[in-house]
Amino acid sequence: MPKHVPLFITAALFFLINTLNAQNEIEGQYREYFEKPREVVYLQVSKDIFLPDEEIWFKGYLYDLKRAQPSKISKTINVGVYDSLGVLKKELLYYINEGFFKGSVKVDSTFSEGRYFLKAKTNWMRNFKDDNAFLKQILVVKSDYNIPLNQQDPRKVDIQFLPEGGKLVAGINNIVGVKVQNGMGVPLQMDNIKVVDEAGKQLALIETNSLGLGKFEITPELNVFYFANLQMPSGEELSVRVPRIYAKGINLNVVDNPYKKEVLVQVESNDLALQDGDVRTNLVLHKDGEIISKPVLLSKNSKVFTTYFDKTKLLTGVNILTLLDDRNNPIEERQFYVWKGGVANRVEASINYATDTKDSLEITLNSRGYQPMGVSVSVLPENTKVYKGENSIYEQIYLMPYIQGDVENAGYYFSKNEIKKKYDLDLLLLTQGYSKYDWQEILSDKLQTKYNPVDGLTLYGFLNEELKRENILVHKSIEHEATEVTLSPGQDKFLITNFYPINGENIFFSKKNNWGKLSKLDMYARLSNSYFLDEKIDVSGIKKINFFNAESGIMRSRSNNLELPGLHSDDKLIALDNVTVTEQSKLEKQARENIRVPRYLANKITVVDEELALTFGTVASLLRSKGYEVLEELQAYDGGSNDFISRVKIRSRRNPTSGVNIVLDDVVLMNLDAIYNMPLTQVESFYIDRLSRYMGTRAGNKETIYIFTRQRQELNLTPGKGFMSDKSFAFKVDNGFEKQKKFYNPEFISFTNTAFENFGLIHWEPLIWIDKNNSYTLKIPNYGFDNLKVVVEGMGEDGSVFSNVEILNTVRSN
């Protein structure tokens, strides 16, 4: 017997070396595949149903999965609008600032009634099969809405059995996830689902939670049928057969106890799987480029492999366990969630009446987080019919990059750091099956990145004349200061990179000689094309949302018709004292009646018209002309501290040692980022109070500047007149970036009736920045609704995300 020991040792060493080599190869290929960071994008959309002449308002959040923080990879993103057939209707470009962007799409006359889809994607995402683009379904209604009768029967029950790892294997213990819904896809909470064999013997009792999810354990026998018996809401008894049982197989089981720091993982084989000898597999735990692999050897003497993973050493979020066979094909897969520190950022909302007028309300957002946070807010009447809440930033950032299935009410799992919600999230992941990742692709050839992140466009200029010691002056545009281009002798073309032209604007080019004299330039220009979205996408598998169905799935006939808010006719003239109001006096009237302008300033403000906006362009330029020193592009952080400071600093040349109070829409700004690069087209009026008469002791020893923004559309400037057309070549931009708009509502006949309550949007605020443990106050119109639905979503500098819906009562207490 002893003479055979060396042979045994040699075989064992050979197996160990081969196993280690295989592990190293898998880990190396996996890390290489995830070496390049992935981006994921989410859009918070102001609501889900839109009316003619409304804007589809949205705020975008771009997230770096590898670094778990706002993405700094891409500076440009494409947003597409697709019709009900999945055909691209329009494609739009937006600038991304440190992972955040905003935009809107007007529901103009080209929109027909029906469903549409918003898709957002960066050029960098095109490199990856799991591109993490965002897709959202919305609805456009153009006439009084007739609620369609749902063809599905809410009394029916659909029950799905989802074995852990993917298969139900005979002869060994199995964990089986259960998902129960009614005929309309609404989750059903049930507490008495009995699992029985064909003889009627009860083997398990299932309870489902409010999301329709549950689980049970079973050790099935081959060639025996099993059933789940339940009583439907109608009282009818239903018996559903448990799915196929595999005669031969291996089970993957995860026990994730929220109270413990370790997660238990077991791999078990049944007898038939070991009939031909030992089974060698590889257990791989992986997430976003980090991987741990363990060889698993199952034999007749050792049918169960048990191991533990320390959760404190794993990445936060969805972790994936994959069991690979000896040819690196996935056998089973299970996902589980690692929690660390709970939900980091909290934003709580409260409401007050504005101090100066009963027509306004103030909503204060208080940050309870540990990091500065970018936030967007949508405010609607409580009884709105246009917000369904199907999407959330939690789902898109934390879950969708990894799982394949849909998630009902993802915000539920992350709203509070509770043990029950951790248990329920594990139930959800148990029922998800295989993750998004394709192991054949991971282990194939090295991933090639063909598409680079986009940082603006490239403008190409071509001369039709030879310059004689002259430079080319590119005049100031909406996003760029004036710049000069110097060409070498004989050079007849030039380019400008990282360029952000706005659709509809003219870019002007002039010749400039040594004495500064300008003359017209004979040239032409073009922009690089950054449109890449698919002309058609497959929407056949996307379930049509019946936005108006109650949770019960039953809509009473008396509520089958919903009246839309009426709009004022565009072709009506506005009469004032029997005189037709000119466009100029209309601007002045609107400015002085702006509810955010205190009455004591109404006759003192200066109204911003086209001439003023064209002359100065931005708030900063205007203030410089009024004798103020305005510094922009300052660092976001002061020295080595972590205290966030403004990128804008303003001081008076009359008193340079003191700063200036800026009051924006009747709110004193603690941080001046809100006016950073603010175009005058967004400003309706302003007033400079050198003595701070109205601020009182709050002003300190500072001058006060009041700025009031437009509540309707921005000023529409028409460049290219007079001097510019005589002295320059004008290039009209038609494939550039979208113009940033300030929130406005169409001219509804009423903002207080039931039609507006059903379909209207009270306010949309996309660009809010709240420092840690600080607050932000926004002023909104008071339309008389007792309760408001306030939807707040956001992302912190550390990558933590937040989503919440609050109902705020507006009734003034006695």
MITOR-711854 format. One record per residue (C-alpha): residue in three letters; x, y, z. Coordinates in steps of 0.25 Angstrom, whole numbers, plus 2048, in hexadecimal, padded with zeros to 3 digits. Example, Ala and Ser with C-alpha at 12.3 -4.5 7.8 and 13.67 -1.06 7.14 Angstrom:
% MITOR-711854
ALA8317EE81F SER8377FC81D 
//
This chain:
% MITOR-711854
MET800800800 PRO80B80A804 LYS8118097F6 HIS8058107F0 VAL80581C7F9 PRO80F8247F0 LEU8068227E4 PHE7FA8277EC ILE8028337F0 THR8068367E2 ALA7F88357DD ALA7F383E7E8 LEU7FE8487E5 PHE7FB8487D6 PHE7EC84B7DA LEU7F08567E3 ILE7F985D7D9 ASN7EF85C7CD THR7E48617D7 LEU7ED86D7DB ASN7F18707CC ALA7E286F7C8 GLN7DE8797D4 ASN7E98837D0 GLU7E58827C1 ILE7D68857C5 GLU7DA8907CF GLY7E38977C5 GLN7D98967B9 TYR7CE89C7C2 ARG7D68A77C7 GLU7DB8AB7B9 TYR7CC8AB7B5 PHE7C88B57C0 GLU7D58BD7BF LYS7CE8C87B8 PRO7C38CF7C1 ARG7B58CE7BD GLU7AB8D97BE VAL79C8D97C1 VAL7928E47BF TYR7858E77C6 LEU77B8F27C2 GLN7718F87CC VAL7668FC7C4 SER75C9077C9 LYS7508FE7C7 ASP74B8F27BE ILE7408F87B6 PHE7419057AE LEU73890F7A7 PRO73991779A ASP74392379C GLU74991D7A9 GLU75891A7AA ILE75C90C7AE TRP7669117B9 PHE7719087BE LYS77E9087C6 GLY7898FE7C3 TYR7928F77CC LEU79E8EF7C6 TYR7A58E57CF ASP7B28DE7CF LEU7B08D07D3 LYS7BF8CD7D5 ARG7C28D97DE ALA7B48D97E4 GLN7B38E87E2 PRO7AD8F37D8 SER7B48F07CB LYS7BE8F97C6 ILE7C18F17B9 SER7B78F77B0 LYS7B49057AE THR7A99037A3 ILE79D8FB7A3 ASN7928F7798 VAL7838F779C GLY77A8F1792 VAL76B8F2790 TYR7648E578A ASP7568E4786 SER74D8D8789 LEU7538CF77E GLY7618D2783 VAL7658DB778 LEU76E8E777B LYS7668F477B LYS7728FD780 GLU7808FD785 LEU78590778F LEU79390A795 TYR79590F7A3 TYR7A29147AB ILE7A590C7B7 ASN7AB9137C3 GLU7B290A7CC GLY7A88FF7CB PHE79B9087CA PHE79390E7BF LYS7859137BC GLY77C9157B0 SER76F9157AA VAL76791279E LYS75B91A799 VAL74E912796 ASP74B91A789 SER74291877E THR74A90C778 PHE746903784 SER73A8FB782 GLU7328F578E GLY7388E8793 ARG7448E279A TYR7538E6798 PHE7608E279D LEU76C8EA7A3 LYS77A8E47A1 ALA7878EA7A6 LYS7948E47A3 THR7A38E97A2 ASN7AC8E6797 TRP7B58DE7A1 MET7AA8D57A4 ARG7AA8D0796 ASN7B68C8799 PHE7AF8BE7A2 LYS7A48B47A0 ASP79F8B77AD ASP79E8C67A9 ASN7958CB7B5 ALA78E8D57AD PHE7818DA7B3 LEU7738D87AC LYS7668DD7B2 GLN7588DD7AC ILE74F8E97AD LEU7418ED7A7 VAL73D8F979F VAL72E8FC7A0 LYS728907797 SER71990679A ASP7109037A5 TYR7158F57A9 ASN70C8E97A8 ILE7128DF7B2 PRO7138D27AA LEU70D8C57B0 ASN7188BC7B4 GLN7168AE7AD GLN71D8A77B8 ASP7148A17C3 PRO7198A67D1 ARG71389A7D8 LYS71C8907D1 VAL72988C7D8 ASP7378897D2 ILE7418827DA GLN74F87F7D6 PHE7598767DC LEU76887A7DC PRO7728707E1 GLU77E8767E8 GLY78A8757DE GLY7808717D2 LYS77C8637D4 LEU77485A7DD VAL77D84D7DF ALA7778407E4 GLY77C8397F1 ILE7838467F8 ASN77E8527FF ASN77985D7F6 ILE77586C7F9 VAL76A8707F0 GLY76687F7EE VAL7578827EB LYS75188E7E4 VAL7428917E5 GLN73A89B7DC ASN72C89D7D8 GLY72889D7C9 MET72C8AC7C8 GLY73A8AA7CD VAL7378B07DB PRO73F8A87E6 LEU7368A07F0 GLN73989E7FF MET734890803 ASP736888810 ASN73187B80D ILE737874800 LYS739865803 VAL74385D7FC VAL73E84E7FB ASP7438427F4 GLU73A83A7EA ALA7348327F6 GLY73083F7FD LYS73A83F808 GLN73E84D80C LEU74D85080B ALA74E85F80D LEU74686B810 ILE749878808 GLU74788780C THR749892802 ASN74C8A0806 SER7468AD801 LEU74E8AC7F4 GLY74989E7F1 LEU7568977F4 GLY75888B7FD LYS76087E7FE PHE76086F803 GLU769863805 ILE7678567FF THR76E8497FC PRO7678447F0 GLU7678357EB LEU7688327DC ASN75B82E7D5 VAL7538347E0 PHE74A8407DD TYR74984C7E6 PHE73E8577E7 ALA73B8647ED ASN72D8657F2 LEU7288737F5 GLN71B87B7F6 MET7198867ED PRO7138947F1 SER70688F7EA GLY7058837F4 GLU7088797E9 GLU71286E7EC LEU71E86E7E3 SER7298637E1 VAL7368657DA ARG74085B7D6 VAL74E85D7DB PRO75885D7CF ARG7618537C9 ILE76A84B7D3 TYR7788477CE ALA77D8397D0 LYS78B83D7D0 GLY79184A7D5 ILE7988537DF ASN79285D7E8 LEU79786B7EC ASN7928707F9 VAL79587E800 VAL79188180F ASP793890811 ASN78F89381F PRO78E8A2821 TYR7938A182F LYS7A089A82C LYS7AC89F825 GLU7AE89381D VAL7A688D811 LEU7A587E811 VAL7A6877803 GLN7A3868801 VAL7A58607F4 GLU79E8527F4 SER79E8477EA ASN79383C7E9 ASP79782D7E7 LEU79582C7D8 ALA79E8387D6 LEU7A98307DC GLN7A68237D5 ASP7B28257CB GLY7BC82A7D6 ASP7C08367DD VAL7BA8447D9 ARG7C484F7D8 THR7BE85D7D7 ASN7C386B7DA LEU7BB8757E3 VAL7BD8837DF LEU7B988F7E7 HIS7BA89C7DF LYS7B58AB7DE ASP7BA8B67D5 GLY7C88B17D2 GLU7CB8AB7E0 ILE7CB89B7E0 ILE7CD8907EA SER7CD8827E5 LYS7CD8757ED PRO7CF8667E7 VAL7C485D7EB LEU7C684E7EB LEU7B98457ED SER7BA8367EF LYS7B282B7F4 ASN7B982D802 SER7B783C801 LYS7AA8407FA VAL7A984E801 PHE7B4859800 THR7B286480A THR7B987180B TYR7B887F811 PHE7BA88D80B ASP7BD899815 LYS7B38A4811 THR7BC8AF816 LYS7C68AC80C LEU7BC8AC800 LEU7B88B77F8 THR7AB8BE7FC GLY79F8BA7F3 VAL79B8AF7EA ASN7A68A47EB ILE7A48987E1 LEU7A88897E4 THR7AA8817D8 LEU7AD8727D8 LEU7B586E7CB ASP7B78607C6 ASP7C585A7C2 ARG7C38617B5 ASN7C086E7BB ASN7B186E7B7 PRO7A88737C1 ILE7A08697C8 GLU7988717D3 GLU7988807D7 ARG7938877E3 GLN7938967E7 PHE79389C7F5 TYR7958AA7FA VAL7A08AF804 TRP79B8BB80D LYS7A58C4813 GLY7A18D081C GLY7938D0816 VAL78E8DB80E ALA7988E680F ASN7908F280A ARG7828F780F VAL77B90380A GLU76E907812 ALA76491280D SER75C91B815 ILE752926810 ASN74F934815 TYR74794080F ALA75094B809 THR752957812 ASP74F961808 THR74395C801 LYS738952802 ASP73994E7F3 SER7469467F6 LEU74B93A7FE GLU759937803 ILE75E929803 THR76A92780B LEU77391B808 ASN77C917814 SER78890E811 ARG78B90381C GLY7968FE814 TYR7A58FD816 GLN7A9903808 PRO7A590E7FF MET79990A7F6 GLY79390E7E8 VAL78490D7E9 SER77890E7E0 VAL76A9117E4 SER75C90F7DE VAL7509157E4 LEU7429107E1 PRO7349107E7 GLU7329047F0 ASN7278FE7E8 THR72F8FF7DB LYS72C8F57D0 VAL7398F87C9 TYR7448F27D2 LYS7458E37D3 GLY7538E27D9 GLU7568D67D1 ASN7658DA7D1 SER76F8DE7DC ILE77D8E17DC TYR77F8D67E6 GLU77A8CC7DC GLN7838D17D0 ILE7908D37D8 TYR7908C87E3 LEU7888BD7DC MET7868BE7CD PRO7958BD7C9 TYR7958AF7CE ILE7888A87CD GLN77F8A57C1 GLY7718A57C6 ASP7688B17CA VAL7678B67D8 GLU75A8BA7DE ASN75B8C77E8 ALA76A8C67E9 GLY76A8D27F2 TYR7638CA7FD TYR7708C2800 PHE7798CE802 SER7708D8808 LYS7738D4816 ASN77F8CB81C GLU7768C0822 ILE7788B1823 LYS76B8AE81D LYS76F8B6810 LYS77C8AF810 TYR7758A1811 ASP76B8A6806 LEU7768AA7FD ASP77D89D7FE LEU7708977FA LEU76F89F7EE LEU77E89B7EA LEU77A88D7EC THR77088E7E2 GLN7788957D7 GLY7808897D2 TYR78C88C7C9 SER7938997C9 LYS7958A27BD TYR7A389E7BB ASP7A68947B0 TRP7B288B7B4 GLN7B58867A6 GLU7B88957A3 ILE7C08977AF LEU7C988C7AC SER7CA88F79D ASP7D4898797 LYS7D88A579D LEU7CD8B079E GLN7D08BA793 THR7CB8C9796 LYS7C98CF788 TYR7C08DB78D ASN7C78E6796 PRO7C08EF7A0 VAL7BB8FB799 ASP7BF90979E GLY7B7913796 LEU7B8914787 THR7C391877D LEU7C0924774 TYR7C8923766 GLY7CA93075F PHE7CE931750 LEU7D393E74A ASN7CF94273C GLU7DA94E73C GLU7E894F740 LEU7EB95774D LYS7F596274D ARG7FB96375B GLU7ED963761 ASN7E795A76B ILE7D995476C LEU7D1959777 VAL7C694F77C HIS7BC958783 LYS7B6956790 SER7AB94B790 ILE7A194679A GLU7AB93D7A1 HIS7B894279D GLU7C094F79E ALA7C6955792 THR7D394F78D GLU7DD951782 VAL7E3947778 THR7F1949772 LEU7F4942765 SER80193F75F PRO804945751 GLY7FC93D747 GLN7F4936751 ASP7E593674C LYS7DE92E757 PHE7DD92D766 LEU7D6926771 ILE7D092977F THR7CF91D788 ASN7C691C795 PHE7BC92578F TYR7AE926795 PRO7A692E78B ILE79792F78D ASN78C92C783 GLY78693877C GLU79294177F ASN79B947775 ILE7AA946777 PHE7B1952771 PHE7BF95376B SER7C695F766 LYS7D4963761 LYS7DC96C76B ASN7E8974767 ASN7F497976F TRP7EC986773 GLY7E097E778 LYS7D798176C LEU7CD977768 SER7C897375A LYS7C0968754 LEU7C695A752 ASP7C4952746 MET7C394474C TYR7B993874F ALA7B992F75B ARG7B3922760 LEU7B191B76D SER7B590C771 ASN7A9903771 SER7A78FD77F TYR79A8F777C PHE79A8E777E LEU78D8E2784 ASP7878D777D GLU77C8DB772 LYS7738D0778 ILE7728C9785 ASP76A8BC789 VAL75F8C1792 SER7568B4790 GLY75A8AE79D ILE7578BB7A5 LYS74A8B97AC LYS7418C57AA ILE73E8CC7B6 ASN7308CF7B9 PHE7338DC7C1 PHE7258DE7C6 ASN7228D07CC ALA7208D07DB GLU7288C67E3 SER71C8BD7E4 GLY71B8BD7D5 ILE70D8C17D5 MET7098CF7CF ARG6FB8D37D1 SER6F38D77C5 ARG6EF8E57CB SER6FE8E97CA ASN7018E47BC ASN7028F27B6 LEU70D8FC7BB GLU70C90A7B6 LEU7199117B2 PRO71D91F7B7 GLY7199297AC LEU7249327A6 HIS7229417A3 SER721944794 ASP72F94878E ASP729952784 LYS72195A78F LEU726969791 ILE72896D79F ALA72197A7A1 LEU7249847AC ASP71C9917AE ASN71698E7A0 VAL72498F79A THR72B983793 VAL73797F79B THR74497F794 GLU74E974796 GLN75797D79E SER74C9827A7 LYS7489737A8 LEU7569707AD GLU75597B7B7 LYS7479787BC GLN74B9697BF ALA75896D7C6 ARG7519777CF GLU74696D7D2 ASN7509617D5 ILE74B95B7E2 ARG75995A7E7 VAL75C9697E6 PRO7589707F3 ARG74E97B7F1 TYR7579867F6 LEU7619827EB ALA7579817E0 ASN75998F7DB LYS7689907DD ILE76D9847D5 THR7739847C8 VAL76D97B7BD VAL7779737B5 ASP7739747A6 GLU77A96F799 GLU78397B798 LEU78897A7A6 ALA78A96A7A5 LEU79196C797 THR79A97779D PHE79F9707A9 GLY79C9617A7 THR79D95C7B6 VAL79A9617C4 ALA7A99627C7 SER7AB96B7BB LEU7A09747BF LEU7A59757CD ARG7B39797C8 SER7AC9847C0 LYS7A69897CD GLY7B398A7D5 TYR7B597C7DB GLU7C09737DB VAL7BB9657D7 LEU7C59597D8 GLU7C094C7D2 GLU7C693E7D0 LEU7CB93E7DE GLN7D09317E5 ALA7C49287EB TYR7CC9267F7 ASP7D492F800 GLY7E292A803 GLY7E391D80A SER7D691E810 ASN7C991780B ASP7C092380C PHE7B99267FF ILE7BA9347FB SER7B493C7EF ARG7BA93C7E1 VAL7B694B7E1 LYS7BA9577E9 ILE7B59657E8 ARG7B99727EF SER7B79807ED ARG7C29897E8 ARG7BD9947F1 ASN7BF98B7FD PRO7C89807F9 THR7CA97A807 SER7BB976808 GLY7B496C800 VAL7A696E7FA ASN7999687FD ILE7929617F2 VAL78395F7F3 LEU77E9557E8 ASP76F9557E6 ASP76E95A7F4 VAL7779507FB VAL784955800 LEU78F94C7FA MET799946804 ASN7A19407F8 LEU7A29477EA ASP7A293B7E1 ALA79493E7DD ILE79994A7D5 TYR7A59437CF ASN7A59467C0 MET79694A7C1 PRO7929507B4 LEU78995D7B4 THR77F9567AC GLN77B94F7B9 VAL77A95C7C1 GLU76D9637C1 SER77196F7C9 PHE77B9747D3 TYR77D97F7DE ILE78A9847E4 ASP78998A7F2 ARG7969917F5 LEU791994803 SER78A987806 ARG77E98F80B TYR77598380A MET77E978811 GLY77F98081E THR78997A828 ARG78A96D820 ALA792974815 GLY79E97781E ASN7A7981817 LYS7A497C809 GLU79D9807FD THR7919787F8 ILE78E9737EA TYR78096E7E7 ILE77E9647DB PHE77195F7D7 THR7719547CC ARG7669517C2 GLN75B9487C5 ARG7589467B7 GLN7609437AB GLU76E94A7A9 LEU7709567A0 ASN771952792 LEU77D95A78C THR77F95B77D PRO78E95E77B GLY79496176D LYS78F96F76B GLY79697C768 PHE7A597D76C MET7A696D76D SER7A096A75F ASP7A9975758 LYS7B697275F SER7B6962760 PHE7B295575B ALA7A694F762 PHE7A6940764 LYS79893B769 VAL79892F773 ASP78E924770 ASN795918776 GLY79A91D783 PHE79691D791 GLU788920797 LYS78592D79D GLN78392D7AC LYS7759317B0 LYS7709377BD PHE7639307C2 TYR7569367BD ASN7489317BB PRO73F9337AF GLU73593E7B0 PHE72A9357B6 ILE71C93B7B8 SER71C9377C6 PHE7279317D0 THR71D92E7DB ASN7129257D4 THR7119167D4 ALA7179157C6 PHE72491C7CB GLU7239137D8 ASN7239077CF PHE72D90A7C5 GLY7359177C9 LEU7439197CE ILE7449237D9 HIS7549257D9 TRP76091F7D4 GLU76E9227D9 PRO77A91A7D3 LEU7869207D8 ILE7879217E7 TRP79491F7EF ILE79391D7FE ASP79F91C806 LYS7A0912811 ASN79791481D ASN792921816 SER785925810 TYR77F92B803 THR772933801 LEU76A9347F5 LYS75E93D7F2 ILE7529377EB PRO74593D7E7 ASN73993A7F0 TYR72E9357E8 GLY7259317F4 PHE7279227F5 ASP72691D803 ASN731912801 LEU73D9127F7 LYS7459067F2 VAL7549097F2 VAL75D9007EB VAL76C9027EF GLU7778FA7E9 GLY7868FD7E9 MET7958F87E9 GLY7A08FB7F3 GLU7AE8FE7F0 ASP7B28F17F6 GLY7A88EA7EC SER79D8E77F6 VAL78F8E97F0 PHE7828ED7F6 SER7738EC7F2 ASN7678F07FA VAL7588F47F8 GLU7528FC803 ILE744902805 LEU74491080A ASN738917810 THR73792580C VAL72C929816 ARG73093581E SER72E93182D ASN72793B836 
//
